[in-house]
Amino acid sequence: MSKPYSILVFLFVAVLLSSCEKKDTSIILPPKGNGTAMQVDMGENYDYQYFISLQQNSIVHISPTKNWDLAFSCDPNSHAIFLNGAKLMSGINTHKLKMTDVGSSDTTDKSKSWTYDNASGNIDSTVIGDWKQNNEVYIIKLSNTNNHVRKIKIISSDIFEYTLQVAELNATNFTTIKIPKKATQNYTYFSFDLLTEVPNVEPDKDTWDLQVTLFNYTFYDQNPILPYVVNGVLINPNGTTAYKDSLSVYNNIDAAFALSVPLSPAKDVIGFDWKKYDIDKNLYTVDNRYSYIVKTKSQSYFKLHFLDFYGPTGIKGSPKFEFEQLK
């Protein structure tokens, strides 16, 4: 084979192979405005959560998402208890009053079913709920990936602490534990495995506005309904409120608009659906329809929208958003 002919064959094969390659899917990102952009790296498996101050334009605190099980409200006027949605924890109210009366049979009784917290932060949307009404025993499943369970009864709470009893499911004895209410925090966190408080999960409640984290969301439009762990943003329950808008162009949102909308204290107003997932392409894209108004405890107003869910190297789990102070 002559040298010129060899070169022609090589070029033909190269062109043929390049024409058979899978084309990259282009991602069209939302246009950036005139505000400040911030990106956080939760890790590809979303191992870390971020607490963010819009006022200070800073990341206030970073902590693991799954090193705790229960969050006890520190509000002196509240006795709400929340499960860790990042682990898709669930529970059963046995409607029994004695720890010694609760065992494995209570998890197989078809009249009792596993339920999940709603991320809104309302006590009436939690598994444990308003436990003071009857002081009943609950069974808590520690994760959706295994069958580890515990039983728990909350005995009392006041402005200073909670008192609870905890045991293995079939145990006849139990451990009594005190959980302190801390004036500087929204919640005190507890681990069933350690049987103690978990420190440094969150920063002081007056220092942050947004929490980028994992939480549970139940898709009621599925049959059967589908509880699922989602990646999104929660607002600080300590005085932060927000509004979700799907009609306005982000760059056109001004202070007058921000002052006119009905703000909500629900923790999951921003939530997770600012991004969409294409199962065929295995790809997340930002939903450009949504913008958000956030009012902080200090009465400052911000507008915010999301720009990306991938980091500079193309790894998911890196929410990027832009925000701008309006008032």
N, C-alpha and C positions, 0 to 999 in steps of 0.2 A: 504494500500500500504506500503510495507516494505521500510525502509530507504535506502538500497542499490539501490532498483529499482527506488525510487524517484530521486536519484542522477543521475542515467543513463538517465532518461527522461529529467531532467533539462539540462544535457550536450548535448543531442540530439537536443533539441529545440534551445539552444544557438548556436550550429553549424549551424542549419538550418537558423536561422535569420541572422547570420553573412554572410552566403553565398548569401542571398538575398539583402544585402545592396548594394547601388550604389557605384561603385568603384570611388575613387578620380582620377581626371585627372591630370597626372603629367605634370609639366611645365619644359621644358628643357631650361635653361637660357644660353645665349652666354658665352663662356669662357672669364674670365677676363684676361686682359693683365698685363703689368707692370706699368700702369699709375695710375692716381688719379680717384677714383670713387666719384660721387656726386649724391645725391638724394634729390628731392624737393617734398613737400607735398602740392599740389594744393587744396586738399579737394576732397571728392568723387564727388561733383558737380562742381568742377573746379572753385571755387569762387576766387582764388587768382593766380596772375601771378608773376613770378620770373625773375629778371634781374641778369645776372651772368657774372662775370669776370673770364675768363680762366687764364689770366696772374696772377691774385691775388688768384686764387683758392678760390673764395668767392662768396657768395650771396650778391649782392650790394643793392638790393631794393626789397620789396614785396608790392603789391598793389592789390585792387579789380579789377576784370576783367570787371565789368559791370557798373561802376559808372560814365561813360562818354558816349557821343554820337558821337562827331566829333573830329578829330585830325587835327589841322592846322599845316602845315609844317613851321618850324622856319628858314629854309634855306633862306637866303636873296635873293637867285636866284630862289626860287620856290614859287608857289602859290597852291600847291596840298592840297586837303582836303580829308580826309578818314573817312568812317563810321566805327563804332565799330563792327567788325566781330563777336565778342563774343556774341552779341545780334542778330546776323543775320539780321542786319538792311538793308534796301533796299530803293530805290528811283526811282522817275520818273522825267525826264526832260520834263517840260510842253511846252517848246519852246515859252513861253509867257514872255513878258518883264515887265509887271506890276503885283505887288502883288495882287492888287484888282481884277484882271481878273482871278485869280486862285481860284478854289473851289472844292467841292466834285465831280463835273462832270468830272474833270480831272483824277480822279482815276478810273472811269468807262469807259472811252474812250478806246475802244479796240485797237486803233492805238498806245496807250501808254502802256508800260508794266513795271512792277517792275524789276529793275536790281540790281546787287550786285557787290561789290568791289572784285577785285582779290587781294590776299595777297602779290603779288610780290612787291608792293610799287611803281609801275609805274603810273604816272598820267593818262596815256591813258587807264589804266585798272581799273579806278574808276568810280563810278556812277556820281559824279559831274564833273570829268574830267577837261578839260582846259576851265574853266568857263569864262575866260577873253575874249574869242572869241566873245561871244554874251551877256554875263551878263543876262542869262535867269533865270526864277524862277523854283526851284526844290521842289518837294514834298518828304519828308523823312518819312518813316515808322520806328518808334523807336524800334520795336521788332518784331520777328516772332510769338510771343505768344499773341499779341493783335493788335488792329487796331488803336492805337494811332499814329497820323501823325502830322507833322508840315510842313509849307511852308517856304522856305528860298531863299533869293537872296543875293549873294555876290556882293557888290557894287564896292569894290576896295581892293587892297593890295599893300604894298610897303615893303621896307626893315625893317620897324618898326612894322606894324600892318595890320590886316584885318578889313574892315568895312562891316557889313552885316545887313540885315533886316530879322526879324523872326516873325512869327505870327501863330495863330491857322489856320486851313485849310480854314474855311469860314469867317474869320475875315476880316474886311475892314480897320482896323488900324494895325500897326505893331510896333515892338520895334527895334530900331537901336542899334547895339552892336559893340564894339571895341574888337578885339582879339589881344593881343600883341604877337609879335615874340620875343622869348627869346633866346639869343645867346648861352646859356649853354644847351639848350634842343633840341631834334629833333622835338618835337611837343608841341603845346599848346592845351589842351583838354577843351572841352565845353559840357555843359549839357543843353538840351532843357528845361527840367523841372525847373532847377534852373536859367536859362538864364544868366549864368555866367561861368567863367573859373573854371575847376576842378583841384585843385593843387595836387602835389605829386603822379601823376600817374606814372611817370618815373623818374629815377635819371639823373644826368648830363650825357650828351651824350658821354663824354670821359672816363666814368668809367666802361663801361660794353661791353660785346660782344654778348651774347645770351639772348633771351627773351623766357621763357617757358610760353605759354599762349594759349588762344582760338582765333581762327580766322575762317573766312568763306572760304569754298572751294565748288566750284560748280562741281558736277559730270555730265559731259556732255555725258557720256556713258549710262546714264539712260534715259528712255522715259516715262514721260517728264523729262527734265533735273532736277537735284536735288541739290539745294543750301543747304548746311549743315554746322553746326558748328563742327570744329575738334579741337583736342588737339594736339599741336605740338610745334615746336621751330622756331622762327624767328631770323635772324641775325640783328645786329645793322646797320642801313643804313648809319651811320657815319663812313665810311671807312672800315667796315668789309666785307669780301668776303668769299665764300665757294664753295666747290665742293662735289658732291654726287657720290660715287663710289660703284659699285655692282659687280666688278670682282676680287678685291684683298682681300686677307686674312688680317684681321685687324692687326694682330701681325707682318705681313711682311711689312707693310707700313712704309717707312722711309722718311728722309728729301729729298732725291733725287726724290722720287715719288711726294712728296708734291709740290716741286718746278716745276714739269713738267706738272701739270694738269691745265686746263683752269678754273680759278675761276670766279664766278658770283656774282654780287652785289644784285641779286634778294633776297628780304627778306625771301622768303619761300624756299630757296634751300634745307634746312634740312627738313622743313615741318613736315608732320604728318605720312607718310606711312612707317616709321621705325617700326611700330607696325601693327599687323593684328588683326581683330576681327572675332571670330567664333560665329555667331548668334545662332547656335544650343547649344553650350556649354556656351554661355554668358561669353566669355573669351578672353582677349587680350594676344597676344604673340608677342615678339620682332622678327622682320624679320632679321635674321642673315646675310642676303646678303649685307646689307648697312653699309658702313663706310663713314666718312666725313672728309674733310680737311677744316680747318678754318684758315684764315689769318686775324689777327687783325690789327687795325689801326696802331699799333706800329711795324708792320712788323714781328710779331712772327707767326710761323706756328704751328698748333696743328692738331693731328688726334683725332677722336672722334667716338665712337659707343655707342649704347644703350644696356642696360643690363636687364631692367625690367620696368614694368608699375605699379607694385603693391608695396605698402609699407610693412613694417615688419609684420603688422597684416592682410595682404591680401586685403587691401582696394585699389581700383583703384585710379588713379589720382596722382600717385607718380613716375614720370619718373626718372629712374636711368640711368646714363650714365658714361662712362669712357673716359678720355681724357689724352693726353700726348703731351708735347711740343717737336717738332722736330727740330725747328730752332728759 
